[in-house]
Structures are given as C-alpha cells and as structure tokens.
C-alpha cells in the first residue's frame, strides 16, 4: 500500500507557514496603527482560520493544545527569566510574592463572588475565578516590552515578576476546584494548603538548584559549535519544568527562577543565546495563540457575550484593583504606582490553557466555561492592554530613556574575558559631551572602540569630539569600570 506522504505533511506546513507569515506581518502593521496587544491579533487570525472562519479548518484537539501550550509557556517564562536582572528581583521580591499568592487567591475569590452575583451557578463561578485568577506572563512581557514605553523600574519589575511567578497558584486552584466538582468528598482545606505550600517550595528550591547546576555545566562544557549552547539551554528549560512537576512542585515557577539564576551568571555567547531564546519565545507565543484561536467557535461566543462583558468589567474595575491595593498596603507604593499595577493585570494564554483542563477532566459544562474564559480574556486584554502606554504617561510613570542605537556592537566569547565592552548614551548634561577623546582621562587599558552617530559608524580617533546623541562603546578593565561609569553615566545595557 502506497503512503500518501509527504503530501499531508506539506499541506500542514503550508498552512502553518502561511498563518505564521500572516500573523507576523499583520500584527506589526496593526500594532503601529491600533495600540492593542499583539496576542489578540494572533487569536483573531486563528479564529479566522478556524472552522467557522474564512479558512474553515476544523480543529478541536484540546489535549494537543494543552500540551503545546505548556511547552510554549515554558519557553516564554525561560526567556523572560533570562532577561530579568537580579537587582530588580531583590527590589520587588516581597510585593511580587504577595501578589503572586494572596493576590491570586483574593482575585479568584472576589471574581467567583461577582460571577455568582451576576447569575452564574456557584460551581461555574468558582471554576471561572480559579481559571482567570492569574496575570499572564506572555501578555505582560509582550505589552511592556513592545509598547515603546520605559516604565519606572520598580513598577515594570513588579508586574513582570508577579506574572512570571503567579501561575502555580492559578494551576493549583484550577485543579483543586475541578477536583471538588468531580469528587467533592475527596478535597479538604488542609490538603489544599499543603499542596499550595509544597508546589511553591519545591518549585522554588529546584529552580534555584537547577539554575546553579546549569551555571556549573556551562562553565565546564566545551561544545564544538556555538549553536549547541542554545540547544543545551532548551534542555535546561525542559528539565527545570519536568523535574519539579514530577516531584509535585511547580514546574512553571522553577523554569522562571532557573532562568533568572542563569541569566544573571556568565553565559557563553550571551548576546546570541538571548536572541535565540527571544525568537523561540515569540514563535511559541504566536503558535500558541493561533491554535487557541482555532479552538474557538465564534457563534458560541454570542451566547455568553453579555455575561462575559460584565465579568470582564468586574475583573478589571473591581476585583483586580481591590486585591492589588490590599496586597500592597505593607509596601511603600504611591497611589499612581498602585493604580497602574492594578490596571495592567493582563490575562492571556494561561487562563485559556487552564480552561482546557476541566474539559480534559470531564467536568460538567466545561466547553461553555472555555468560551466564557476566552471572551473574558479577550475583553480584559483589549482595554488594559491598549492603554498601558497612555496610562503610564498620564500617571507620570514613564522614564526618559535614550533612544536605541542604530547599530549594536557585542563581543561573542565562550570564555569569560578579563575586560568588558560597555555602551553609553551621550547626554548633553554629561561632562564628556563636547570634549575630544584625547582630552579625556582614560585609565590604562581603556579605549573607545566605536561611536554610533545617527546612521553613521565612526572610528574613534584622539581628535574625535563626543556630541550629544552619540552612542559610545568603551572597552575597559574590571578595575576601571567605576571610573568609566563616573565619566559616562549608567551603561545602556544595565
């Protein structure tokens, strides 16, 4: 019997390739004109390609989407952790931890009460509250890093670290509530409390351990090709999720913590590795939202549109703000920062993935719950997501960062080098502005290697004068770093 391959595979790849190309090109154009989260663009394209859209592709494989969504979240959280400075974590660890635990529980409880008051049955209201209780790392990372704004560091770090670490609580709440619906007599408050604590403790401990273990492995590994280091880090990400999960800990929390530990250590070929994982995170995000959009039947959304709008409004205007303000009472956040953190509680892939779990478990009316969660996620993302830049300016939370250079100079090395290449933006207030290089008191072993001036690359000479707006690359020894920063200010890459 002759096989039909490779025709079916070619058709699948052609569809997937077309959807990827369309998503990337259309989202770039759309976000320039209409300030909405790119994730919603991907969801919309997925819906258009689905069984009730123009594409007419019949797709309802919830199990496949759940598995693929889990892999995608692992890659997204790993990339987010690699780009999170440890200094930011230290500054906001306590408030972010409170938001990621008590905040999630409070949001789930308030939303369940609100949904019940709006007419949902008690069981459905409890499940809805658990599923949409956490903010979404993919949505928060994409909006904050792609909106073109430079938030004050504490506010941005609080939102990113909260979203990267609050998934475990939402996962626990969803599994517990689903279990209560299927087997009410098998669940107790003490069991839930033990499960919550063990998930967080095991996940955090193994995340730190795997992160430092991966550091030692990278320090001793001598791989034949630079691209193999990216493969090695993907293996670390998979291990960081799988091992804690198998030991009844939170794999998502472990992945994020392991990546933070790794990203704040010495990485061979660092710039290249970060670019690879940034690309993987975007591929994961686009694929995940496309498939989730294809799972949705738009005709079913009409039945829950009114209740979905009311619940989304209650979440954005009542539940999230009230919980955030209560959680941040012990910390010295001014009102404008609390207001902003309250508003940017974006929902995204995580609630949609969690909404698949009751369907796989066979919970009653689970498919209708999936439609409601999808609607709430979309609505609650559109309004906060489209206003993050405007509100940051209105609340005076935007910092004046220098524009990025037209060209970037980086050193790719497998071994740690005794020296550092630093880039600086020349502001008119700096003492070095308007001064020729030969008049600057550079210590021995330090020199300017390149100047980016607009669209020009300049080879520095002694007579070259630094002008405001220049991006200057300086190579220096570790012992001279403090003096160079005293002359040129804070490095652009900090």
ROSE-685002 format. One line per 4 residues: number of its first residue (from 1); their letters; for each residue x, y, z of C-alpha. Coordinates in nm, 4 decimals. Layout:
NUM) A) X Y Z ~ ...
This chain:
1) XXXX) 0.0000 0.0000 0.0000 ~ 0.1468 0.3337 -0.1087 ~ 0.1738 0.6042 0.1515 ~ 0.0284 0.9448 0.0833
5) XXXX) 0.3250 1.1198 0.2447 ~ 0.4718 1.3758 0.2116 ~ 0.1587 1.5445 0.0746 ~ -0.0336 1.5725 0.4081
9) XXXX) 0.2782 1.6987 0.5850 ~ 0.3412 1.9526 0.3090 ~ -0.0180 2.0782 0.3347 ~ 0.0106 2.1133 0.7138
13) XXXX) 0.3384 2.3013 0.6856 ~ 0.1998 2.5247 0.4112 ~ -0.0969 2.6204 0.6312 ~ 0.1229 2.6724 0.9354
17) XXXX) 0.3754 2.8775 0.7383 ~ 0.1050 3.0953 0.5855 ~ -0.0508 3.1605 0.9271 ~ 0.2875 3.2499 1.0785
21) XXXX) 0.3734 3.4901 0.7958 ~ 0.0285 3.6492 0.8071 ~ 0.0388 3.6822 1.1868 ~ 0.3803 3.8474 1.1976
25) XXXX) 0.3227 4.0888 0.9094 ~ -0.0306 4.1824 1.0056 ~ 0.0468 4.2239 1.3761 ~ 0.3377 4.4569 1.3002
29) XXXX) 0.1185 4.6787 1.0833 ~ -0.1826 4.6619 1.3156 ~ 0.0029 4.7496 1.6362 ~ 0.1561 5.0547 1.4663
33) XXXX) -0.1919 5.1918 1.3927 ~ -0.4069 5.0485 1.6723 ~ -0.2490 5.0054 2.0155 ~ -0.3715 4.6549 2.1081
37) XXXX) -0.1726 4.3591 2.2427 ~ -0.0225 4.1530 1.9612 ~ -0.1556 3.8356 2.1270 ~ -0.5092 3.9425 2.0352
41) XXXX) -0.4055 3.9783 1.6716 ~ -0.2792 3.6191 1.6747 ~ -0.6001 3.4990 1.8398 ~ -0.8111 3.6797 1.5795
45) XXXX) -0.6146 3.5273 1.2908 ~ -0.6553 3.1845 1.4494 ~ -1.0311 3.2377 1.4727 ~ -1.0439 3.3458 1.1073
49) XXXX) -0.8567 3.0298 1.0093 ~ -1.0789 2.8047 1.2249 ~ -1.3852 2.6008 1.1391 ~ -1.6247 2.8978 1.1459
53) XXXX) -1.3819 3.1423 0.9861 ~ -1.2663 3.2062 0.6312 ~ -1.0128 2.9233 0.6492 ~ -1.2665 2.6603 0.7506
57) XXXX) -1.0022 2.4466 0.9241 ~ -1.1772 2.2004 1.1551 ~ -0.9762 2.1839 1.4763 ~ -1.0895 2.0813 1.8240
61) XXXX) -0.7945 1.8895 1.9695 ~ -0.7965 2.0296 2.3239 ~ -0.5359 1.7828 2.4508 ~ -0.2858 1.8798 2.1809
65) XXXX) -0.3346 2.2496 2.2541 ~ -0.2924 2.1891 2.6280 ~ 0.0389 2.0089 2.5734 ~ 0.1668 2.2565 2.3171
69) XXXX) 0.0566 2.5484 2.5341 ~ 0.2533 2.4060 2.8259 ~ 0.5692 2.3813 2.6123 ~ 0.5128 2.7343 2.4834
73) XXXX) 0.4764 2.8740 2.8356 ~ 0.7986 2.7013 2.9401 ~ 0.9870 2.8749 2.6563 ~ 0.8221 3.2121 2.7257
77) XXXX) 0.8931 3.2004 3.1005 ~ 1.2514 3.0867 3.0370 ~ 1.3127 3.3782 2.8021 ~ 1.1526 3.6198 3.0488
81) XXXX) 1.3742 3.4925 3.3303 ~ 1.6919 3.5211 3.1239 ~ 1.6163 3.8920 3.0734 ~ 1.5249 3.9687 3.4371
85) XXXX) 1.8050 4.1416 3.6325 ~ 1.8604 4.0006 3.9800 ~ 1.8716 4.3553 4.1195 ~ 1.5102 4.4047 4.0069
89) XXXX) 1.4068 4.0781 4.1700 ~ 1.5594 4.1805 4.5016 ~ 1.3809 4.5165 4.4977 ~ 1.0313 4.3774 4.4399
93) XXXX) 1.0525 4.0161 4.5598 ~ 0.8265 4.0670 4.8634 ~ 0.5389 4.2601 4.6966 ~ 0.5535 4.0408 4.3853
97) XXXX) 0.5382 3.7273 4.6025 ~ 0.2336 3.8590 4.7890 ~ 0.0589 3.9426 4.4605 ~ 0.1506 3.6012 4.3155
101) XXXX) -0.0005 3.4108 4.6098 ~ -0.2502 3.6035 4.8224 ~ -0.3315 3.8237 4.5242 ~ -0.4278 3.5263 4.3098
105) XXXX) -0.6385 3.3739 4.5871 ~ -0.8094 3.7068 4.6522 ~ -0.8798 3.7666 4.2830 ~ -1.0221 3.4145 4.2428
109) XXXX) -1.2478 3.4600 4.5469 ~ -1.3754 3.8046 4.4519 ~ -1.4329 3.7073 4.0896 ~ -1.6223 3.3940 4.1948
113) XXXX) -1.8459 3.6059 4.4190 ~ -1.9005 3.8596 4.1415 ~ -1.9756 3.5943 3.8781 ~ -2.2212 3.4235 4.1131
117) XXXX) -2.3936 3.7563 4.1785 ~ -2.4191 3.8095 3.8026 ~ -2.6055 3.4806 3.7579 ~ -2.3517 3.2025 3.7094
121) XXXX) -2.4093 2.8801 3.9066 ~ -2.1864 2.8556 4.2151 ~ -1.9715 2.5726 4.0750 ~ -1.9149 2.7546 3.7463
125) XXXX) -1.8368 3.0812 3.9286 ~ -1.5751 2.9086 4.1469 ~ -1.4119 2.7467 3.8445 ~ -1.4102 3.0730 3.6485
129) XXXX) -1.2488 3.2577 3.9397 ~ -0.9725 2.9970 3.9661 ~ -0.9015 2.9851 3.5926 ~ -0.8662 3.3609 3.5333
133) XXXX) -0.7090 3.4463 3.8705 ~ -0.3503 3.4948 3.7487 ~ -0.1983 3.7511 3.5177 ~ -0.0279 3.6153 3.2085
137) XXXX) 0.3494 3.6291 3.1641 ~ 0.3369 3.6177 2.7835 ~ 0.0880 3.9046 2.7641 ~ 0.2667 4.1194 3.0243
141) XXXX) 0.6144 4.0645 2.8750 ~ 0.4882 4.1388 2.5226 ~ 0.2935 4.4520 2.6172 ~ 0.5526 4.6081 2.8487
145) XXXX) 0.8492 4.5333 2.6216 ~ 0.6702 4.6031 2.2950 ~ 0.4686 4.9132 2.3814 ~ 0.7586 5.1536 2.3280
149) XXXX) 0.7411 5.2919 2.6828 ~ 1.0117 5.2849 2.9505 ~ 0.8399 5.2263 3.2820 ~ 0.9953 5.3123 3.6140
153) XXXX) 1.1974 5.0081 3.7060 ~ 1.0117 4.9083 4.0220 ~ 0.6700 4.9173 3.8557 ~ 0.7790 4.7212 3.5485
157) XXXX) 0.9691 4.4659 3.7582 ~ 0.6715 4.4150 3.9914 ~ 0.4385 4.3417 3.7007 ~ 0.6834 4.1106 3.5225
161) XXXX) 0.7887 3.9118 3.8291 ~ 0.4289 3.8808 3.9514 ~ 0.3168 3.7465 3.6127 ~ 0.6145 3.5113 3.5899
165) XXXX) 0.5545 3.3594 3.9332 ~ 0.1775 3.3547 3.9852 ~ 0.0901 3.0668 3.7503 ~ 0.1473 2.7956 4.0171
169) XXXX) -0.1288 2.9321 4.2391 ~ -0.3731 2.9527 3.9476 ~ -0.2851 2.5960 3.8396 ~ -0.3386 2.4678 4.1950
173) XXXX) -0.6706 2.6493 4.2337 ~ -0.7955 2.5206 3.8979 ~ -0.7039 2.1580 3.9690 ~ -0.8490 2.1765 4.3209
177) XXXX) -1.1781 2.3326 4.2109 ~ -1.2082 2.0847 3.9226 ~ -1.1451 1.8008 4.1666 ~ -1.4082 1.9409 4.4026
181) XXXX) -1.6641 1.9453 4.1217 ~ -1.5895 1.5862 4.0207 ~ -1.5258 1.4371 4.3684 ~ -1.6464 1.6793 4.6405
185) XXXX) -1.5759 1.4405 4.9282 ~ -1.2086 1.3897 4.8323 ~ -1.0982 1.7522 4.8891 ~ -1.0169 1.9250 5.2185
189) XXXX) -0.8857 2.2693 5.3129 ~ -0.5765 2.1186 5.4751 ~ -0.4980 1.9216 5.1611 ~ -0.5242 2.2385 4.9527
193) XXXX) -0.2978 2.4326 5.1908 ~ -0.0324 2.1593 5.1885 ~ -0.0479 2.1396 4.8101 ~ -0.0046 2.5151 4.7716
197) XXXX) 0.2966 2.5316 5.0031 ~ 0.4643 2.2219 4.8568 ~ 0.4193 2.3399 4.4994 ~ 0.5825 2.6760 4.5728
201) XXXX) 0.8620 2.5457 4.7986 ~ 0.9582 2.2526 4.5745 ~ 0.9349 2.4613 4.2590 ~ 1.1427 2.7484 4.4007
205) XXXX) 1.4083 2.5222 4.5557 ~ 1.4537 2.3085 4.2457 ~ 1.4504 2.6164 4.0239 ~ 1.7420 2.7656 4.2174
209) XXXX) 1.9242 2.4315 4.2239 ~ 1.8796 2.3640 3.8526 ~ 1.9809 2.7209 3.7701 ~ 2.3090 2.6990 3.9613
213) XXXX) 2.3675 2.3469 3.8306 ~ 2.3257 2.4733 3.4762 ~ 2.5749 2.7527 3.5517 ~ 2.8376 2.4953 3.6518
217) XXXX) 2.7571 2.2856 3.3462 ~ 2.8009 2.5839 3.1128 ~ 3.1271 2.6799 3.2813 ~ 3.2748 2.3342 3.2192
221) XXXX) 3.1144 2.2402 2.8870 ~ 3.3292 2.2713 2.5768 ~ 3.0874 2.2303 2.2893 ~ 3.2030 2.2051 1.9297
225) XXXX) 2.9661 2.4705 1.7911 ~ 2.8211 2.7905 1.9385 ~ 2.4688 2.6879 1.8321 ~ 2.4881 2.3855 2.0609
229) XXXX) 2.4748 2.6140 2.3646 ~ 2.1247 2.7225 2.2663 ~ 2.0215 2.3566 2.2423 ~ 2.1742 2.2957 2.5852
233) XXXX) 1.9707 2.5802 2.7366 ~ 1.6498 2.4427 2.5834 ~ 1.7328 2.1144 2.7561 ~ 1.7794 2.3032 3.0840
237) XXXX) 1.4397 2.4726 3.0397 ~ 1.2657 2.1392 2.9775 ~ 1.4384 1.9811 3.2776 ~ 1.3570 2.2768 3.5006
241) XXXX) 0.9878 2.2269 3.4252 ~ 0.9724 1.8479 3.4214 ~ 1.1654 1.7525 3.7361 ~ 0.9711 1.9744 3.9828
245) XXXX) 0.6421 1.8764 3.8182 ~ 0.7197 1.5047 3.8627 ~ 0.8059 1.5758 4.2291 ~ 0.4729 1.7580 4.2843
249) XXXX) 0.6263 2.1046 4.2663 ~ 0.5535 2.3949 4.0357 ~ 0.7379 2.3470 3.7083 ~ 0.6418 2.6922 3.5797
253) XXXX) 0.7863 2.8658 3.8863 ~ 1.1016 2.6520 3.8642 ~ 1.1578 2.7423 3.4971 ~ 1.1316 3.1135 3.5685
257) XXXX) 1.3635 3.1019 3.8712 ~ 1.6188 2.8797 3.6965 ~ 1.6296 3.1237 3.4040 ~ 1.6823 3.4208 3.6391
261) XXXX) 1.9755 3.2405 3.8034 ~ 2.1210 3.1542 3.4622 ~ 2.0663 3.4968 3.3096 ~ 2.2467 3.6704 3.5950
265) XXXX) 2.5519 3.4499 3.5588 ~ 2.8174 3.4168 3.2906 ~ 2.6713 3.2874 2.9640 ~ 2.8960 3.1896 2.6740
269) XXXX) 2.7945 3.3680 2.3528 ~ 2.5475 3.5625 2.5672 ~ 2.4083 3.8039 2.3068 ~ 2.3496 3.5250 2.0566
273) XXXX) 2.1824 3.2991 2.3140 ~ 1.9468 3.5754 2.4235 ~ 1.8493 3.6413 2.0608 ~ 1.7799 3.2709 2.0023
277) XXXX) 1.5578 3.2399 2.3087 ~ 1.3783 3.5646 2.2270 ~ 1.2947 3.4196 1.8845 ~ 1.1817 3.0894 2.0396
281) XXXX) 0.9576 3.2738 2.2848 ~ 0.7945 3.4687 2.0020 ~ 0.7470 3.1513 1.7953 ~ 0.5902 2.9812 2.0973
285) XXXX) 0.3611 3.2761 2.1623 ~ 0.2434 3.3106 1.8020 ~ 0.1820 2.9362 1.7642 ~ 0.0029 2.9087 2.0962
289) XXXX) -0.2394 3.1941 2.0314 ~ -0.3065 3.0837 1.6745 ~ -0.4108 2.7348 1.7880 ~ -0.6183 2.8712 2.0741
293) XXXX) -0.7982 3.0992 1.8330 ~ -0.8724 2.7999 1.6108 ~ -1.0310 2.6194 1.9075 ~ -1.2937 2.8905 1.9443
297) XXXX) -1.6319 2.8823 1.7739 ~ -1.7373 3.2482 1.7305 ~ -2.1072 3.1581 1.7093 ~ -2.0919 3.0218 2.0658
301) XXXX) -1.9419 3.3472 2.1943 ~ -2.2635 3.5355 2.1168 ~ -2.4499 3.3347 2.3811 ~ -2.2165 3.4455 2.6588
305) XXXX) -2.1312 3.7956 2.5323 ~ -2.3345 3.9900 2.7894 ~ -2.2295 3.7914 3.0953 ~ -1.8708 3.7866 2.9608
309) XXXX) -1.8630 4.1657 2.9316 ~ -1.9996 4.2092 3.2834 ~ -1.7498 3.9648 3.4343 ~ -1.4575 4.1174 3.2421
313) XXXX) -1.5602 4.4622 3.3658 ~ -1.5887 4.3370 3.7236 ~ -1.2414 4.1779 3.6975 ~ -1.0718 4.4889 3.5552
317) XXXX) -1.2554 4.7547 3.7600 ~ -1.3278 4.5859 4.0932 ~ -1.1579 4.2540 4.1674 ~ -0.8037 4.3213 4.0441
321) XXXX) -0.7758 4.6816 4.1762 ~ -0.9160 4.5964 4.5195 ~ -0.6860 4.2955 4.5639 ~ -0.3763 4.4846 4.4445
325) XXXX) -0.4390 4.7783 4.6778 ~ -0.4891 4.5440 4.9747 ~ -0.1788 4.3375 4.8912 ~ 0.0434 4.6447 4.8561
329) XXXX) -0.0625 4.8125 5.1830 ~ 0.2521 4.6896 5.3672 ~ 0.4789 4.8283 5.0962 ~ 0.5642 5.1879 5.0093
333) XXXX) 0.3995 5.2090 4.6676 ~ 0.2474 5.5521 4.5966 ~ -0.1064 5.5738 4.4633 ~ -0.0115 5.6192 4.0982
337) XXXX) 0.2015 5.3022 4.1029 ~ -0.0746 5.1018 4.2730 ~ -0.3257 5.2285 4.0183 ~ -0.1040 5.1261 3.7282
341) XXXX) -0.0263 4.7795 3.8678 ~ -0.3988 4.7331 3.9298 ~ -0.4866 4.8199 3.5721 ~ -0.2155 4.6192 3.3925
345) XXXX) -0.3342 4.2823 3.5186 ~ -0.3381 4.1328 3.1711 ~ -0.4890 3.7916 3.1049 ~ -0.3756 3.5781 2.8132
349) XXXX) -0.2706 3.2236 2.7332 ~ -0.2567 3.0833 3.0867 ~ -0.6306 3.1188 3.1645 ~ -0.7187 2.9737 2.8232
353) XXXX) -0.4869 2.6768 2.8798 ~ -0.6261 2.6271 3.2304 ~ -0.9787 2.6381 3.0865 ~ -0.8840 2.3324 2.8779
357) XXXX) -0.8060 2.1311 3.1929 ~ -1.1714 2.0919 3.3076 ~ -1.2605 1.9791 2.9534 ~ -0.9934 1.7069 2.9631
361) XXXX) -1.1041 1.6100 3.3157 ~ -1.4661 1.5767 3.2033 ~ -1.6095 1.8497 3.4252 ~ -1.9751 1.9403 3.3546
365) XXXX) -2.0376 2.2334 3.1146 ~ -1.6612 2.2697 3.0657 ~ -1.6829 2.3727 2.6985 ~ -1.9180 2.6591 2.7815
369) XXXX) -1.6742 2.7617 3.0533 ~ -1.3930 2.7621 2.7934 ~ -1.5923 3.0007 2.5742 ~ -1.6615 3.2305 2.8700
373) XXXX) -1.2943 3.2342 2.9760 ~ -1.1877 3.3107 2.6196 ~ -1.4292 3.6012 2.6000 ~ -1.3253 3.7412 2.9384
377) XXXX) -0.9556 3.7136 2.8452 ~ -1.0047 3.8954 2.5160 ~ -1.2129 4.1778 2.6647 ~ -0.9932 4.2249 2.9713
381) XXXX) -0.6849 4.2362 2.7483 ~ -0.8195 4.4867 2.4960 ~ -0.8974 4.7675 2.7386 ~ -0.5997 4.7494 2.9781
385) XXXX) -0.3652 4.6264 2.7047 ~ -0.4415 4.9117 2.4672 ~ -0.3950 5.1796 2.7322 ~ -0.0672 5.0807 2.9048
389) XXXX) 0.1421 5.3480 2.7305 ~ -0.1193 5.6244 2.7662 ~ -0.1771 5.5480 3.1348 ~ 0.1960 5.5326 3.2112
393) XXXX) 0.2341 5.8855 3.0750 ~ -0.0836 6.0052 3.2495 ~ 0.0354 5.8712 3.5849 ~ 0.3897 6.0017 3.5226
397) XXXX) 0.5482 5.6573 3.5465 ~ 0.7481 5.6754 3.2240 ~ 1.1223 5.7345 3.2468 ~ 1.3176 5.9244 2.9838
401) XXXX) 1.5403 5.6570 2.8332 ~ 1.7807 5.7373 2.5481 ~ 1.6845 5.6142 2.2020 ~ 1.8393 5.2815 2.0991
405) XXXX) 2.1459 5.2992 1.8717 ~ 2.1165 5.2251 1.5002 ~ 2.3884 4.9602 1.5393 ~ 2.4903 4.7337 1.8259
409) XXXX) 2.8435 4.6133 1.8968 ~ 2.8831 4.2957 2.1028 ~ 3.1615 4.0527 2.1881 ~ 3.0747 3.6853 2.1443
413) XXXX) 3.3012 3.4648 2.3540 ~ 3.2869 3.1162 2.5009 ~ 3.5282 3.2008 2.7826 ~ 3.4872 3.4833 3.0372
417) XXXX) 3.7184 3.7666 2.9305 ~ 3.9191 3.9989 3.1551 ~ 3.7516 4.3110 3.0282 ~ 3.4105 4.4492 2.9441
421) XXXX) 3.2559 4.6297 2.6486 ~ 3.0097 4.8923 2.7708 ~ 2.7810 5.1230 2.5744 ~ 2.6804 5.4731 2.6849
425) XXXX) 2.4435 5.7387 2.5544 ~ 2.5991 6.0848 2.5476 ~ 2.3562 6.3238 2.7090 ~ 2.4190 6.6965 2.6850
429) XXXX) 2.4416 6.7123 3.0667 ~ 2.7440 6.4804 3.0780 ~ 3.0849 6.6372 3.1349 ~ 3.2291 6.4381 2.8408
433) XXXX) 2.9851 6.5940 2.5906 ~ 3.1693 6.8249 2.3513 ~ 3.5119 6.7014 2.4632 ~ 3.7697 6.5465 2.2253
437) XXXX) 3.8739 6.1933 2.3184 ~ 4.2400 6.2893 2.3685 ~ 4.1351 6.5271 2.6485 ~ 3.9515 6.2593 2.8495
441) XXXX) 4.1388 6.0949 3.1424 ~ 4.1029 5.7324 3.0346 ~ 4.2772 5.4835 3.2671 ~ 4.5312 5.2431 3.1207
445) XXXX) 4.3759 4.9601 2.9218 ~ 4.0600 5.1601 2.8386 ~ 3.9623 5.2991 2.5000 ~ 3.6608 5.3972 2.2916
449) XXXX) 3.6091 5.1281 2.0276 ~ 3.3180 5.2655 1.8235 ~ 3.0812 5.5619 1.8060 ~ 2.7311 5.5389 1.6585
453) XXXX) 2.6150 5.8828 1.5442 ~ 2.2722 5.8625 1.3816 ~ 2.3190 5.6322 1.0837 ~ 2.6968 5.6689 1.0819
457) XXXX) 2.9589 5.4410 1.2359 ~ 3.2639 5.6388 1.3396 ~ 3.6123 5.5020 1.4008 ~ 3.7241 5.6973 1.7093
461) XXXX) 4.0448 5.8995 1.6958 ~ 4.2041 6.1258 1.9516 ~ 4.0594 6.4340 1.7859 ~ 3.7033 6.2906 1.7694
465) XXXX) 3.4654 6.5006 1.9778 ~ 3.1755 6.3350 2.1593 ~ 2.8458 6.5045 2.0778 ~ 2.5050 6.4756 2.2486
469) XXXX) 2.3085 6.1906 2.0930 ~ 2.6139 5.9701 2.0323 ~ 2.6178 5.6076 2.1425 ~ 2.9723 5.5278 2.2551
473) XXXX) 3.1232 5.1827 2.3073 ~ 3.4035 5.1729 2.5625 ~ 3.6285 4.8768 2.6370 ~ 3.7659 4.8775 2.9917
477) XXXX) 3.9214 4.6598 3.2584 ~ 3.7114 4.5485 3.5599 ~ 3.9097 4.7674 3.7997 ~ 3.8381 5.0766 3.5860
481) XXXX) 3.4639 5.0193 3.5450 ~ 3.3614 5.2506 3.8303 ~ 3.5670 5.5398 3.6911 ~ 3.4228 5.4939 3.3401
485) XXXX) 3.0686 5.4986 3.4788 ~ 3.1544 5.8132 3.6728 ~ 3.2564 5.9761 3.3429 ~ 2.9828 5.8417 3.1135
489) XXXX) 2.6902 5.7625 3.3474 ~ 2.4799 5.4483 3.3558 ~ 2.5503 5.1929 3.0793 ~ 2.2720 5.1458 2.8263
493) XX) 2.2659 4.7674 2.8828 ~ 2.2029 4.7876 3.2594
